Amino acid sequence: MAEKGITLIEILVALLVISVGLLGVSGMLAFTVKSSHSSYLRSQATMLAYELTDAMRAAPGDAKDGLFNDDCNDNGVACSFRHEWDNWVKNRLGSGATGTISWTGDRLTVQMTWNDYRGAVVNAQGDEGVGNNSDSQTFQFETEI
């Protein structure tokens, strides 16, 4: 006599296969969210670097006089913009974020560092890479003024 229909064992095996597939999809989704946030922070750092360099290009005399430098203490527009820019860095990249500039002749380097703990790269055991401090991210931008 031939049996018709699905047995309970077949249903359980199908559920097992589907649950393993969904577990894999959820793992990929978690990785995508982490990568997406890291990409967002790097984009913010890029825009902040461009904002500062554009302001410096708009006032090249002030830039060369050091009024946009890290230690500016002037009451002028350039130094006020720099202090506001420092606040933007902290607001957009996190409270521990820093932004610095350095000069080599006419060459300007803008460097920003922030904590990206959500985007930390881990191995299969859940440990961060050996000798790699992946929480700290740095963006460096060089241009001429």
N, C-alpha and C positions, 0 to 999 in steps of 0.2 A: 504494500500500500504506500503510495507516494504522499509525502507531506506537503501541504501548501502553506504559504505564509512565511513569516520571519520568526526565527527563534530568539529567545531572550539573549543567548550568547552573541548572536550576530548584532543585536542592538547594542549590547555593551561594548563590543569591539568597535563599532561605528562611533559611539560616543567617545571612546578613548582616542581614536584617530582625530576626531574633530577637536577635542580638548587640547591635544598636543599641538595641533595647528594653530589654535587660538592663542596658546601660550607663546608660541614663536612670534606671532603677530604683535602681541602686547609688548614683548621684549624689543622688537624693532621700533614700535611707537615710542617707548621710553627713550631709546637712543636718539631718535629723531627730535624729540622735544629738547633734549640736552644739546644736541648739535645746533638746533635752531636758535636757542638762547645764546650760545657762544657766538654764532654768526651775527646776531643782533648787536651784541656788545662790541664786536669788532667793527661793525658798520657805524655805530655811534662814535667810536674812537676815530674812525676815518673822517666823519663829518666834523667832529670837533677840531681835528688838526687842520682841515680846510678852512674852518671859520676863523681860527687864529691867524693862519697865514694870509688869508684874504684881508683881514683887518690890518695886518702888518704891511701888506702891499699897498693898501689905501693910504697909509701914513709911513712911507719908507724912512723919512727923516727921524721920526720918533722911534722906529724900529732900530735904526742904526745907533741912535743915542741911548739905547738900552731901556726905553720906557715900557717895553713889553716884557722885559726880563723877569725871571722868577722872583727876584728880590726887589722889584720896583716899589718905591714908596712915595711916588709923586702924586699929586692930586689931580693931574691932568686926565684927559680922555683916554689916552693909551693905557695908562696904569689902571684906571678904573675898569676898562674893558678886560684887562688881564685878570684882575681880581674876580670879575663876573665870570670869565671863562673858567677860572679855577673852580668856582661854584658849579658851573655846568658839568665839568668833569666829574665831580663828586656826585651830583644828582643823577647823571645819566649812566655812569659806570660803577657806582657804589661808593659808600662813604670812605673806603680805604684807598680809592683811586687817586693817582697823582699825575700831573702833567708838567713836564719840564721842557725848556728849550736850551739849546746850546749853539754857539756860533763858531764857525771855522772860516774866517775871511767873510765873504758874502754868502756863504753857505749856511743855511739854518736847518737845524734838526729839532723836530718836535717829537717828544717821546712820552707815551702814556702807559701806565702800568695799573692793572686792576686785578681783583680777585675773581676768578671764574670757577668757583668750586663746583658749580652745577655741570660744567662741561669737562670735568676731570676724566681723563682716559684711564680705564682700569683693565687689568688682565682677566682671564677666565676665573681666577680665584677671588676677584673683587679687590685686589691690591693695586695701588697706583704703580706705574712703571718705575723700575729701579733707577734711582738717581735723577728722576724727572719730577720737578715741582710743577705739575700741570695746573695747579690752582692759580698761579701767578701768570698773567698774560701781559705781553708788552707789544705795543704798536709803535713803530718808528717811521717817521716821514721826513724826507730831506727835500729841500728846495732852495732856490736862490731868490733873494729879495733884491 
